[in-house]
Amino acid sequence: MKTAQARVLLTGASGGIGQAMTQALLRSGAQVLGVSRSPQESRQPGLSWVQADLTSPAGISAIAEAARVRQINVAVHAAGIPGFGRFEDLSAQQISAILQANLAMPMLLTQALLPHLAQSSKAQIIFVGSALGRIGLPGFSLYSASKAGLHGFVEALRRELADSPVRVQLLAPRSTRTAFNDAQAQAYNEATGTHSDSAETVAQALIGLIESESSERYIGWPERLAVRLNGAFPAWMDGSFKAHRRYLSSAPTPLQPGER
Ligand SMILES: NC(=O)c1ccc[n+]([C@@H]2O[C@H](COP(=O)([O-])OP(=O)(O)OC[C@H]3O[C@@H](n4cnc5c(N)ncnc54)[C@H](OP(=O)(O)O)[C@@H]3O)[C@@H](O)[C@H]2O)c1
């Protein structure tokens, strides 16, 4: 749809990518209902907020009700939490928190939004995945699992809703320069020559996805090629990650969830 016709529910609107998405959407004439756990001021025309924690059923209900009242026709799931570190160092608490935030949260919110969206003449649901949802990198086993699960969910839901007015889409950024990447993740990116984008680049890709209504968009080159190669020849790609392993074996213990 034309972005100027979009009334967008945006989770993660207070985050690095979410803030850039909010501004790009407002510039394009969309209305934005942002979600954040902390109170936000909404002084900009077209921008309003719902304060809610996506991990709680009450938070999901509050967001779905605000989305119904504002007649949203686009939902963008950009909330998420990072997970970086050697698999053997991850705690059970980290594993369940990251799977909940990056996989269960967008699934449960989608279930709550669908009764409203399915009644619209046209609606779009856009999930923010990751290049790491298709390429498993050493140090990102948990994060890759959460995003790979999300990618699988998006593909199945897209096919399930193909005859409905709801278009299901995936936006998959590569590493992006926000507070999401802590000092260790940044050092890993530098040591391994991993490319990164600005949040504005991801925001522009979102506008493109809303307008094109295409199924998915992976951001960045050579990551787009690597995603295809990894899908077709995963064992062949296994030989490409020596520098990543070297960094991990010399890295200190990872941060706990919630720490930045
Ligand atoms: N940055 C990257 O390198 C990168 C690369 C590929 C994909 N991505 C994906 O892009 C998305 C946004 O990342 P970012 O870089 O903008 O991260 P960020 O700056 O850390 O922002 C994370 C956002 O998620 C929200 N959030 C987390 N847990 C929540 C919860 N329980 N309830 C409600 N909101 C919650 C935060 O809201 P609060 O204000 O309430 O904390 C914040 O708005 C994530 O899904 C991430 O996986 C990021």
The ligand as an ORCA input file, in Angstrom:
! r2SCAN-3c Opt
* xyz 0 1
  N      20.777     -3.924     15.553
  C      21.107     -4.982     14.822
  O      22.308     -5.282     14.560
  C      20.023     -5.854     14.229
  C      20.326     -6.659     13.106
  C      19.343     -7.471     12.564
  C      18.072     -7.484     13.141
  N      17.810     -6.696     14.227
  C      16.456     -6.741     14.809
  O      15.873     -5.455     14.718
  C      14.965     -5.254     15.813
  C      15.255     -3.912     16.474
  O      16.607     -3.887     16.907
  P      17.307     -2.546     17.466
  O      18.689     -2.554     16.971
  O      16.441     -1.365     17.233
  O      17.323     -2.893     19.038
  P      17.216     -1.917     20.327
  O      17.731     -0.575     19.993
  O      17.852     -2.670     21.442
  O      15.644     -1.820     20.587
  C      14.922     -2.921     21.043
  C      13.462     -2.550     21.137
  O      12.704     -3.706     21.575
  C      11.805     -3.297     22.590
  N      11.500     -4.391     23.495
  C      12.366     -5.352     23.955
  N      11.716     -6.153     24.819
  C      10.434     -5.707     24.895
  C       9.289     -6.117     25.630
  N       9.329     -7.153     26.492
  N       8.129     -5.425     25.479
  C       8.076     -4.358     24.650
  N       9.129     -3.918     23.920
  C      10.286     -4.577     24.054
  C      12.533     -2.163     23.297
  O      11.559     -1.362     23.952
  P      11.823     -0.646     25.408
  O      11.890      0.811     25.129
  O      10.608     -0.986     26.161
  O      13.098     -1.219     25.973
  C      13.180     -1.420     22.129
  O      12.251     -0.525     21.562
  C      15.129     -6.481     16.724
  O      14.082     -7.389     16.440
  C      16.453     -7.087     16.287
  O      16.492     -8.495     16.505
  C      18.730     -5.881     14.781
*
